[in-house]
Amino acid sequence: MELKKTTYSELGESVYTTTHESGLKIYIMPKKGFSKSYAVFATKYGSINTDFVVPGENEVTTVPDGVAHFLEHKVFEEEDGKNAFDRFAKYGASANAFTSFAMTAYLFSCTDYFYENLDILLDYVQKPYFTYENVEKEKGIIAQEIRMYNDSPDNVLYFNALKCLYKNHPARIEIAGSVESIMEIDKDILYKCYNTFYHPSNMVLYVVGDVDENKVLELVKKNIRQNQNPGEIKQIFPHEPEEINEPYMEKRLNTSIPKFIIGFKDSEVGGSGRDMLKREIESSIIIEILSGRSSPLYKKLYEGGLVTSSFGGYYNYEESFGWAAIQGEGNDPKKVKELVLEEIENIKENGIDKEAFERQKKVLYGQFLRMLNSLEGFGNEFVGATLRGSNLFDYPHIVREVSLDDVTKRFNTLFRNDRCALSVVLPSN
Protein backbone atom coordinates (compact mmCIF):
# COMPACT_ATOMS: atom_id res chain seq x y z
CA MET A 1 0.00 0.00 0.00
CA GLU A 2 1.35 3.38 -0.99
CA LEU A 3 0.12 6.44 0.84
CA LYS A 4 -0.85 9.47 -1.21
CA LYS A 5 -0.66 12.79 0.61
CA THR A 6 -3.05 15.56 -0.37
CA THR A 7 -2.55 18.99 1.18
CA TYR A 8 -5.37 21.51 1.40
CA SER A 9 -3.25 24.60 2.01
CA GLU A 10 -6.26 26.92 2.23
CA LEU A 11 -7.54 24.92 5.20
CA GLY A 12 -4.17 24.00 6.70
CA GLU A 13 -5.00 20.27 6.52
CA SER A 14 -3.44 17.20 4.92
CA VAL A 15 -4.91 13.76 4.31
CA TYR A 16 -3.14 10.49 3.55
CA THR A 17 -5.16 8.08 1.43
CA THR A 18 -4.64 4.55 0.19
CA THR A 19 -6.61 1.43 -0.71
CA HIS A 20 -5.87 -1.91 0.91
CA GLU A 21 -5.63 -5.08 -1.22
CA SER A 22 -9.06 -6.05 0.04
CA GLY A 23 -10.56 -2.84 -1.37
CA LEU A 24 -10.79 -1.04 1.98
CA LYS A 25 -10.36 2.72 1.53
CA ILE A 26 -8.21 4.33 4.22
CA TYR A 27 -8.04 8.03 5.16
CA ILE A 28 -5.59 9.35 7.74
CA MET A 29 -5.75 13.00 8.80
CA PRO A 30 -2.81 13.98 11.05
CA LYS A 31 -3.49 16.65 13.68
CA LYS A 32 -0.15 17.35 15.32
CA GLY A 33 -0.43 18.49 18.90
CA PHE A 34 -4.03 17.30 19.40
CA SER A 35 -4.48 15.40 22.64
CA LYS A 36 -7.44 13.36 21.37
CA SER A 37 -7.60 10.91 18.46
CA TYR A 38 -10.64 9.49 16.71
CA ALA A 39 -11.29 6.56 14.37
CA VAL A 40 -14.34 5.42 12.38
CA PHE A 41 -14.70 2.05 10.65
CA ALA A 42 -17.86 2.22 8.54
CA THR A 43 -19.76 0.19 5.98
CA LYS A 44 -22.07 1.39 3.23
CA TYR A 45 -25.04 -0.39 4.73
CA GLY A 46 -28.02 1.07 6.50
CA SER A 47 -31.71 0.70 7.19
CA ILE A 48 -32.83 1.30 3.59
CA ASN A 49 -30.80 -1.64 2.24
CA THR A 50 -33.46 -4.33 2.68
CA ASP A 51 -33.55 -5.53 -0.95
CA PHE A 52 -30.31 -6.40 -2.74
CA VAL A 53 -28.56 -8.89 -4.99
CA VAL A 54 -25.53 -10.55 -3.41
CA PRO A 55 -22.47 -10.51 -5.71
CA GLY A 56 -22.39 -13.82 -7.60
CA GLU A 57 -26.11 -14.44 -7.16
CA ASN A 58 -29.01 -13.67 -9.48
CA GLU A 59 -31.99 -13.64 -7.14
CA VAL A 60 -33.00 -10.63 -5.05
CA THR A 61 -32.55 -11.09 -1.30
CA THR A 62 -35.18 -9.40 0.86
CA VAL A 63 -34.63 -9.12 4.60
CA PRO A 64 -36.82 -7.78 7.45
CA ASP A 65 -36.72 -4.12 8.43
CA GLY A 66 -34.15 -3.34 11.11
CA VAL A 67 -31.40 -5.83 10.20
CA ALA A 68 -28.66 -3.19 9.80
CA HIS A 69 -29.40 -1.78 13.27
CA PHE A 70 -29.66 -5.29 14.73
CA LEU A 71 -26.23 -6.12 13.27
CA GLU A 72 -24.79 -2.97 14.83
CA HIS A 73 -25.83 -4.29 18.23
CA LYS A 74 -24.57 -7.82 17.67
CA VAL A 75 -21.16 -7.04 16.17
CA PHE A 76 -19.95 -5.89 19.61
CA GLU A 77 -20.59 -9.34 21.11
CA GLU A 78 -17.67 -11.75 21.11
CA GLU A 79 -17.38 -15.51 21.24
CA ASP A 80 -15.89 -15.61 24.73
CA GLY A 81 -19.06 -14.05 26.16
CA LYS A 82 -17.53 -10.60 26.54
CA ASN A 83 -18.01 -7.61 24.28
CA ALA A 84 -15.77 -5.06 22.61
CA PHE A 85 -16.74 -2.34 25.09
CA ASP A 86 -14.87 -4.25 27.81
CA ARG A 87 -11.72 -4.29 25.68
CA PHE A 88 -11.97 -0.57 24.91
CA ALA A 89 -12.51 0.25 28.60
CA LYS A 90 -9.19 -1.39 29.41
CA TYR A 91 -7.43 1.27 27.33
CA GLY A 92 -9.59 4.23 28.33
CA ALA A 93 -11.39 4.66 25.01
CA SER A 94 -14.92 5.97 24.54
CA ALA A 95 -16.48 3.63 21.96
CA ASN A 96 -19.82 3.68 20.20
CA ALA A 97 -21.63 2.87 16.96
CA PHE A 98 -24.59 4.15 14.97
CA THR A 99 -26.80 3.11 12.09
CA SER A 100 -28.28 5.60 9.64
CA PHE A 101 -30.31 5.17 6.47
CA ALA A 102 -27.26 4.17 4.38
CA MET A 103 -24.34 3.64 6.78
CA THR A 104 -23.31 1.70 9.86
CA ALA A 105 -20.29 3.10 11.70
CA TYR A 106 -18.16 1.80 14.57
CA LEU A 107 -16.00 4.35 16.33
CA PHE A 108 -13.91 5.33 19.31
CA SER A 109 -12.04 8.34 20.69
CA CYS A 110 -9.19 8.34 23.18
CA THR A 111 -6.33 10.40 24.55
CA ASP A 112 -3.94 7.47 25.16
CA TYR A 113 -3.30 3.98 23.76
CA PHE A 114 -4.60 4.94 20.33
CA TYR A 115 -2.97 2.05 18.46
CA GLU A 116 -4.19 -0.52 20.99
CA ASN A 117 -7.72 0.82 20.58
CA LEU A 118 -7.46 0.88 16.77
CA ASP A 119 -6.32 -2.73 16.90
CA ILE A 120 -9.48 -3.59 18.86
CA LEU A 121 -11.72 -1.70 16.41
CA LEU A 122 -10.30 -3.42 13.34
CA ASP A 123 -10.42 -6.80 15.07
CA TYR A 124 -13.91 -7.05 16.55
CA VAL A 125 -15.81 -5.56 13.62
CA GLN A 126 -14.46 -8.40 11.47
CA LYS A 127 -15.30 -11.21 13.89
CA PRO A 128 -19.09 -11.56 14.13
CA TYR A 129 -20.46 -14.17 16.48
CA PHE A 130 -24.16 -14.95 16.13
CA THR A 131 -25.98 -17.85 17.76
CA TYR A 132 -29.64 -18.71 18.12
CA GLU A 133 -29.47 -17.85 21.81
CA ASN A 134 -27.73 -14.47 21.59
CA VAL A 135 -29.93 -13.36 18.69
CA GLU A 136 -33.12 -14.23 20.59
CA LYS A 137 -31.82 -12.41 23.67
CA GLU A 138 -31.09 -9.29 21.61
CA LYS A 139 -34.64 -9.19 20.24
CA GLY A 140 -35.99 -8.30 23.66
CA ILE A 141 -33.43 -5.52 24.12
CA ILE A 142 -34.09 -3.98 20.71
CA ALA A 143 -37.86 -4.35 21.07
CA GLN A 144 -37.65 -2.24 24.22
CA GLU A 145 -35.55 0.34 22.32
CA ILE A 146 -38.15 0.46 19.54
CA ARG A 147 -40.95 1.05 22.05
CA MET A 148 -38.95 3.97 23.45
CA TYR A 149 -38.64 5.42 19.94
CA ASN A 150 -42.39 5.01 19.46
CA ASP A 151 -42.98 7.13 22.56
CA SER A 152 -40.51 9.84 21.53
CA PRO A 153 -42.34 12.89 20.09
CA ASP A 154 -39.32 13.96 18.01
CA ASN A 155 -38.78 10.49 16.55
CA VAL A 156 -42.46 10.01 15.72
CA LEU A 157 -42.64 13.49 14.21
CA TYR A 158 -39.64 12.79 11.97
CA PHE A 159 -40.71 9.40 10.65
CA ASN A 160 -44.34 10.44 10.22
CA ALA A 161 -43.04 13.22 7.96
CA LEU A 162 -41.22 10.60 5.90
CA LYS A 163 -44.33 8.40 5.83
CA CYS A 164 -46.22 11.40 4.46
CA LEU A 165 -43.67 12.07 1.75
CA TYR A 166 -42.77 8.53 0.68
CA LYS A 167 -45.18 5.84 -0.42
CA ASN A 168 -42.76 2.96 -1.10
CA HIS A 169 -39.18 3.99 -0.38
CA PRO A 170 -37.74 2.32 2.76
CA ALA A 171 -36.71 5.74 4.11
CA ARG A 172 -40.25 5.80 5.51
CA ILE A 173 -39.39 2.86 7.80
CA GLU A 174 -37.89 3.35 11.26
CA ILE A 175 -34.15 2.63 11.26
CA ALA A 176 -34.54 0.06 14.05
CA GLY A 177 -37.48 -1.59 12.28
CA SER A 178 -40.61 -2.62 14.17
CA VAL A 179 -41.15 -5.04 17.03
CA GLU A 180 -42.79 -7.37 14.50
CA SER A 181 -40.05 -7.14 11.87
CA ILE A 182 -37.14 -7.84 14.22
CA MET A 183 -38.86 -11.03 15.41
CA GLU A 184 -38.25 -12.41 11.90
CA ILE A 185 -34.47 -11.93 12.16
CA ASP A 186 -32.29 -14.97 12.78
CA LYS A 187 -28.56 -15.69 12.73
CA ASP A 188 -28.63 -16.85 9.10
CA ILE A 189 -30.08 -13.51 7.99
CA LEU A 190 -27.48 -11.66 10.07
CA TYR A 191 -24.60 -13.65 8.63
CA LYS A 192 -25.85 -13.18 5.07
CA CYS A 193 -26.11 -9.42 5.48
CA TYR A 194 -22.82 -9.23 7.32
CA ASN A 195 -20.96 -11.24 4.68
CA THR A 196 -22.50 -9.13 1.93
CA PHE A 197 -22.05 -5.63 3.30
CA TYR A 198 -19.16 -5.91 5.76
CA HIS A 199 -16.59 -6.88 3.16
CA PRO A 200 -13.68 -4.38 3.35
CA SER A 201 -14.31 -3.34 -0.25
CA ASN A 202 -17.64 -1.86 0.92
CA MET A 203 -16.06 -0.11 3.91
CA VAL A 204 -14.04 2.97 4.88
CA LEU A 205 -11.53 3.53 7.68
CA TYR A 206 -11.00 7.14 8.79
CA VAL A 207 -8.41 8.13 11.41
CA VAL A 208 -7.71 11.64 12.75
CA GLY A 209 -5.42 12.93 15.50
CA ASP A 210 -1.76 13.11 16.42
CA VAL A 211 -1.07 9.72 14.83
CA ASP A 212 1.64 8.09 12.75
CA GLU A 213 0.21 7.09 9.37
CA ASN A 214 2.67 4.22 8.96
CA LYS A 215 1.69 2.68 12.29
CA VAL A 216 -1.95 2.88 11.21
CA LEU A 217 -1.13 1.02 8.01
CA GLU A 218 0.72 -1.69 9.94
CA LEU A 219 -2.40 -2.33 12.02
CA VAL A 220 -4.52 -2.46 8.86
CA LYS A 221 -2.15 -5.03 7.33
CA LYS A 222 -2.32 -7.07 10.51
CA ASN A 223 -6.11 -7.08 10.86
CA ILE A 224 -7.83 -6.74 7.49
CA ARG A 225 -8.65 -9.92 5.63
CA GLN A 226 -7.24 -9.84 2.12
CA ASN A 227 -10.34 -11.34 0.56
CA GLN A 228 -10.81 -10.70 -3.12
CA ASN A 229 -13.36 -8.00 -3.93
CA PRO A 230 -16.56 -9.99 -4.62
CA GLY A 231 -17.97 -7.29 -6.90
CA GLU A 232 -20.73 -4.73 -6.76
CA ILE A 233 -23.69 -5.20 -4.44
CA LYS A 234 -26.79 -4.39 -6.47
CA GLN A 235 -29.22 -2.27 -4.46
CA ILE A 236 -32.92 -2.66 -5.24
CA PHE A 237 -35.39 0.08 -4.39
CA PRO A 238 -39.14 0.04 -5.13
CA HIS A 239 -40.58 2.48 -7.62
CA GLU A 240 -41.33 5.75 -5.85
CA PRO A 241 -43.91 8.07 -7.46
CA GLU A 242 -43.12 11.76 -7.71
CA GLU A 243 -46.21 12.74 -5.73
CA ILE A 244 -46.32 12.52 -1.93
CA ASN A 245 -48.07 9.74 -0.04
CA GLU A 246 -50.21 11.79 2.37
CA PRO A 247 -50.49 15.56 2.94
CA TYR A 248 -51.06 15.38 6.70
CA MET A 249 -50.40 13.10 9.65
CA GLU A 250 -50.79 13.72 13.36
CA LYS A 251 -50.29 11.82 16.58
CA ARG A 252 -50.88 12.61 20.25
CA LEU A 253 -47.98 12.01 22.62
CA ASN A 254 -46.55 13.38 25.84
CA THR A 255 -45.45 16.86 24.77
CA SER A 256 -46.24 20.24 26.29
CA ILE A 257 -46.68 22.07 22.97
CA PRO A 258 -47.51 20.92 19.43
CA LYS A 259 -44.48 20.02 17.31
CA PHE A 260 -44.47 20.08 13.52
CA ILE A 261 -42.41 19.31 10.44
CA ILE A 262 -43.31 20.79 7.07
CA GLY A 263 -41.61 18.40 4.65
CA PHE A 264 -40.80 18.84 0.96
CA LYS A 265 -40.09 15.77 -1.18
CA ASP A 266 -37.10 16.30 -3.46
CA SER A 267 -37.49 15.24 -7.08
CA GLU A 268 -33.73 15.45 -7.73
CA VAL A 269 -31.86 12.39 -6.46
CA GLY A 270 -28.75 10.44 -7.44
CA GLY A 271 -26.01 11.80 -9.66
CA SER A 272 -22.30 11.89 -8.93
CA GLY A 273 -20.96 12.40 -5.43
CA ARG A 274 -19.97 15.97 -6.25
CA ASP A 275 -23.44 16.63 -7.70
CA MET A 276 -25.02 15.46 -4.45
CA LEU A 277 -22.69 17.61 -2.36
CA LYS A 278 -23.54 20.65 -4.51
CA ARG A 279 -27.24 19.89 -4.13
CA GLU A 280 -26.85 19.70 -0.35
CA ILE A 281 -25.05 23.06 -0.27
CA GLU A 282 -27.67 24.74 -2.47
CA SER A 283 -30.45 23.28 -0.35
CA SER A 284 -28.81 24.42 2.90
CA ILE A 285 -28.52 27.96 1.53
CA ILE A 286 -32.14 28.24 0.42
CA ILE A 287 -33.53 26.65 3.59
CA GLU A 288 -31.64 29.15 5.71
CA ILE A 289 -32.76 32.05 3.49
CA LEU A 290 -36.36 30.86 3.87
CA SER A 291 -36.49 29.96 7.56
CA GLY A 292 -33.28 31.05 9.31
CA ARG A 293 -33.09 33.48 12.22
CA SER A 294 -32.41 36.43 9.91
CA SER A 295 -35.28 35.62 7.53
CA PRO A 296 -38.46 37.72 7.26
CA LEU A 297 -40.48 34.52 7.74
CA TYR A 298 -38.88 33.72 11.09
CA LYS A 299 -39.43 37.27 12.32
CA LYS A 300 -43.08 37.18 11.25
CA LEU A 301 -43.80 33.81 12.86
CA TYR A 302 -41.86 34.45 16.05
CA GLU A 303 -43.18 37.94 16.71
CA GLY A 304 -46.68 36.68 15.91
CA GLY A 305 -46.37 34.02 18.62
CA LEU A 306 -46.80 31.19 16.12
CA VAL A 307 -43.42 29.53 16.77
CA THR A 308 -40.77 29.30 19.46
CA SER A 309 -37.08 30.02 18.99
CA SER A 310 -36.52 26.37 17.97
CA PHE A 311 -37.91 27.08 14.48
CA GLY A 312 -35.55 26.20 11.60
CA GLY A 313 -34.86 23.90 8.70
CA TYR A 314 -32.50 21.26 7.30
CA TYR A 315 -31.95 19.01 4.28
CA ASN A 316 -31.54 15.22 4.50
CA TYR A 317 -30.42 13.06 1.60
CA GLU A 318 -28.86 9.84 0.42
CA GLU A 319 -28.26 8.58 -3.12
CA SER A 320 -31.82 7.34 -3.56
CA PHE A 321 -33.88 10.00 -1.76
CA GLY A 322 -33.83 13.52 -0.38
CA TRP A 323 -36.13 15.92 1.44
CA ALA A 324 -36.21 19.31 3.13
CA ALA A 325 -37.77 19.98 6.51
CA ILE A 326 -39.00 23.16 8.20
CA GLN A 327 -39.42 22.23 11.84
CA GLY A 328 -40.63 23.92 14.99
CA GLU A 329 -43.11 24.18 17.85
CA GLY A 330 -46.27 26.23 18.07
CA ASN A 331 -49.98 26.07 18.78
CA ASP A 332 -51.14 26.39 15.16
CA PRO A 333 -48.99 24.24 12.85
CA LYS A 334 -51.48 24.49 9.96
CA LYS A 335 -51.30 28.28 10.06
CA VAL A 336 -47.49 28.09 10.08
CA LYS A 337 -47.57 25.85 7.00
CA GLU A 338 -49.88 28.31 5.27
CA LEU A 339 -47.50 31.20 5.96
CA VAL A 340 -44.45 29.16 4.93
CA LEU A 341 -46.05 28.39 1.57
CA GLU A 342 -47.00 32.05 1.17
CA GLU A 343 -43.38 33.09 1.76
CA ILE A 344 -42.16 30.50 -0.72
CA GLU A 345 -44.45 31.97 -3.40
CA ASN A 346 -43.30 35.47 -2.46
CA ILE A 347 -39.65 34.51 -2.95
CA LYS A 348 -40.42 32.77 -6.24
CA GLU A 349 -42.19 35.88 -7.47
CA ASN A 350 -39.66 38.47 -6.27
CA GLY A 351 -36.45 36.47 -6.35
CA ILE A 352 -33.88 35.54 -3.72
CA ASP A 353 -32.29 38.50 -1.99
CA LYS A 354 -28.69 38.74 -3.23
CA GLU A 355 -27.32 40.01 0.08
CA ALA A 356 -28.98 37.15 1.96
CA PHE A 357 -27.53 34.69 -0.59
CA GLU A 358 -23.97 36.02 -0.20
CA ARG A 359 -24.33 36.11 3.58
CA GLN A 360 -25.42 32.46 3.72
CA LYS A 361 -22.47 31.38 1.58
CA LYS A 362 -20.15 32.98 4.11
CA VAL A 363 -22.05 31.31 6.95
CA LEU A 364 -21.67 27.86 5.35
CA TYR A 365 -17.96 28.43 4.77
CA GLY A 366 -17.50 29.47 8.39
CA GLN A 367 -19.45 26.45 9.65
CA PHE A 368 -17.20 24.17 7.61
CA LEU A 369 -14.07 25.72 9.14
CA ARG A 370 -15.48 25.29 12.65
CA MET A 371 -16.39 21.67 11.90
CA LEU A 372 -12.72 20.95 11.10
CA ASN A 373 -11.95 21.49 14.79
CA SER A 374 -14.40 18.76 15.84
CA LEU A 375 -12.70 15.42 15.34
CA GLU A 376 -15.94 13.49 15.73
CA GLY A 377 -18.20 15.87 13.81
CA PHE A 378 -15.92 16.25 10.81
CA GLY A 379 -15.00 12.56 10.86
CA ASN A 380 -18.59 11.36 10.71
CA GLU A 381 -19.45 13.84 7.94
CA PHE A 382 -16.32 12.89 6.01
CA VAL A 383 -17.09 9.17 6.14
CA GLY A 384 -20.73 9.71 5.13
CA ALA A 385 -19.66 11.84 2.17
CA THR A 386 -17.00 9.32 1.16
CA LEU A 387 -19.48 6.44 1.12
CA ARG A 388 -21.69 8.56 -1.16
CA GLY A 389 -18.76 9.11 -3.49
CA SER A 390 -18.06 12.70 -2.39
CA ASN A 391 -14.93 14.39 -1.10
CA LEU A 392 -15.90 16.61 1.82
CA PHE A 393 -12.86 18.80 1.14
CA ASP A 394 -14.62 19.91 -2.06
CA TYR A 395 -17.18 21.64 0.17
CA PRO A 396 -15.55 25.10 0.41
CA HIS A 397 -14.82 25.14 -3.33
CA ILE A 398 -18.42 24.30 -4.18
CA VAL A 399 -19.69 26.96 -1.76
CA ARG A 400 -17.68 29.55 -3.67
CA GLU A 401 -18.84 28.21 -7.06
CA VAL A 402 -22.57 28.19 -6.29
CA SER A 403 -24.32 31.08 -8.02
CA LEU A 404 -27.54 32.94 -7.36
CA ASP A 405 -28.99 31.30 -10.49
CA ASP A 406 -28.08 27.86 -9.09
CA VAL A 407 -29.91 28.41 -5.82
CA THR A 408 -32.88 30.05 -7.55
CA LYS A 409 -33.35 26.96 -9.71
CA ARG A 410 -32.91 24.77 -6.66
CA PHE A 411 -35.47 26.82 -4.70
CA ASN A 412 -38.07 26.40 -7.44
CA THR A 413 -37.39 22.67 -7.73
CA LEU A 414 -37.36 21.79 -4.04
CA PHE A 415 -40.15 23.96 -2.65
CA ARG A 416 -43.27 22.81 -4.46
CA ASN A 417 -46.72 22.92 -2.91
CA ASP A 418 -47.72 19.60 -4.45
CA ARG A 419 -44.76 17.86 -2.80
CA CYS A 420 -45.33 19.32 0.64
CA ALA A 421 -46.71 17.49 3.70
CA LEU A 422 -47.29 18.36 7.34
CA SER A 423 -46.43 16.06 10.27
CA VAL A 424 -47.72 17.12 13.70
CA VAL A 425 -47.39 15.75 17.23
CA LEU A 426 -50.02 17.14 19.57
CA PRO A 427 -50.12 17.02 23.39
CA SER A 428 -51.83 13.88 24.59
CA ASN A 429 -54.31 15.88 26.67
Secondary structure as the mmCIF struct_conf table of DSSP 4:
data_model
#
loop_
_struct_conf.conf_type_id
_struct_conf.id
_struct_conf.beg_label_comp_id
_struct_conf.beg_label_asym_id
_struct_conf.beg_label_seq_id
_struct_conf.end_label_comp_id
_struct_conf.end_label_asym_id
_struct_conf.end_label_seq_id
STRN STRN1 LYS A 4 TYR A 8
TURN_TY1_P TURN_TY1_P1 SER A 9 GLY A 12
STRN STRN2 GLU A 13 THR A 19
TURN_TY1_P TURN_TY1_P2 GLU A 21 SER A 22
BEND BEND1 GLY A 23 GLY A 23
STRN STRN3 LYS A 25 PRO A 30
TURN_TY1_P TURN_TY1_P3 LYS A 32 GLY A 33
BEND BEND2 SER A 35 SER A 35
STRN STRN4 SER A 37 THR A 43
BEND BEND3 LYS A 44 LYS A 44
TURN_TY1_P TURN_TY1_P4 SER A 47 ILE A 48
STRN STRN5 ASP A 51 VAL A 53
TURN_TY1_P TURN_TY1_P5 PRO A 55 GLY A 56
BEND BEND4 GLU A 59 GLU A 59
HELX_LH_PP_P HELX_LH_PP_P1 VAL A 60 VAL A 60
STRN STRN6 THR A 61 THR A 62
TURN_TY1_P TURN_TY1_P6 ASP A 65 GLY A 66
HELX_RH_AL_P HELX_RH_AL_P1 VAL A 67 VAL A 75
TURN_TY1_P TURN_TY1_P7 PHE A 76 PHE A 76
STRN STRN7 GLU A 77 GLU A 77
TURN_TY1_P TURN_TY1_P8 GLU A 79 ASP A 80
BEND BEND5 GLY A 81 GLY A 81
STRN STRN8 ASN A 83 ASN A 83
HELX_RH_AL_P HELX_RH_AL_P2 ALA A 84 LYS A 90
TURN_TY1_P TURN_TY1_P9 TYR A 91 GLY A 92
STRN STRN9 SER A 94 THR A 99
BEND BEND6 PHE A 101 ALA A 102
STRN STRN10 THR A 104 CYS A 110
BEND BEND7 THR A 111 ASP A 112
HELX_RH_AL_P HELX_RH_AL_P3 PHE A 114 TYR A 124
TURN_TY1_P TURN_TY1_P10 VAL A 125 GLN A 126
HELX_RH_AL_P HELX_RH_AL_P4 TYR A 132 ASN A 150
TURN_TY1_P TURN_TY1_P11 ASP A 151 ASP A 151
HELX_RH_AL_P HELX_RH_AL_P5 PRO A 153 LEU A 165
BEND BEND8 LYS A 167 ASN A 168
HELX_RH_3T_P HELX_RH_3T_P1 PRO A 170 ARG A 172
BEND BEND9 ILE A 173 ILE A 173
TURN_TY1_P TURN_TY1_P12 ILE A 175 ALA A 176
HELX_RH_AL_P HELX_RH_AL_P6 VAL A 179 ILE A 182
TURN_TY1_P TURN_TY1_P13 MET A 183 GLU A 184
HELX_RH_AL_P HELX_RH_AL_P7 LYS A 187 PHE A 197
BEND BEND10 HIS A 199 HIS A 199
HELX_RH_3T_P HELX_RH_3T_P2 PRO A 200 ASN A 202
STRN STRN11 MET A 203 GLY A 209
BEND BEND11 ASP A 210 ASP A 210
HELX_RH_AL_P HELX_RH_AL_P8 GLU A 213 ASN A 223
BEND BEND12 ILE A 224 ILE A 224
HELX_LH_PP_P HELX_LH_PP_P2 ASN A 227 ASN A 229
HELX_LH_PP_P HELX_LH_PP_P3 GLU A 232 ILE A 233
STRN STRN12 LYS A 234 GLN A 235
BEND BEND13 GLU A 242 GLU A 243
BEND BEND14 ASN A 245 ASN A 245
BEND BEND15 PRO A 247 PRO A 247
STRN STRN13 TYR A 248 LEU A 253
BEND BEND16 ASN A 254 ASN A 254
BEND BEND17 SER A 256 ILE A 257
STRN STRN14 LYS A 259 LYS A 265
BEND BEND18 SER A 267 SER A 267
HELX_RH_AL_P HELX_RH_AL_P9 GLY A 273 SER A 291
BEND BEND19 GLY A 292 GLY A 292
TURN_TY1_P TURN_TY1_P14 ARG A 293 SER A 294
BEND BEND20 SER A 295 SER A 295
HELX_RH_AL_P HELX_RH_AL_P10 PRO A 296 GLU A 303
TURN_TY1_P TURN_TY1_P15 GLY A 304 GLY A 305
BEND BEND21 LEU A 306 VAL A 307
TURN_TY1_P TURN_TY1_P16 SER A 309 SER A 310
STRN STRN15 GLY A 312 GLU A 318
TURN_TY1_P TURN_TY1_P17 GLU A 319 SER A 320
STRN STRN16 PHE A 321 GLU A 329
BEND BEND22 ASN A 331 ASN A 331
HELX_RH_AL_P HELX_RH_AL_P11 PRO A 333 ASN A 350
HELX_RH_AL_P HELX_RH_AL_P12 LYS A 354 MET A 371
TURN_TY1_P TURN_TY1_P18 LEU A 372 ASN A 373
HELX_RH_AL_P HELX_RH_AL_P13 LEU A 375 LEU A 387
TURN_TY1_P TURN_TY1_P19 ARG A 388 GLY A 389
HELX_RH_3T_P HELX_RH_3T_P3 LEU A 392 ASP A 394
HELX_RH_AL_P HELX_RH_AL_P14 TYR A 395 GLU A 401
HELX_RH_AL_P HELX_RH_AL_P15 LEU A 404 LEU A 414
HELX_RH_3T_P HELX_RH_3T_P4 ASN A 417 ARG A 419
STRN STRN17 CYS A 420 PRO A 427
#
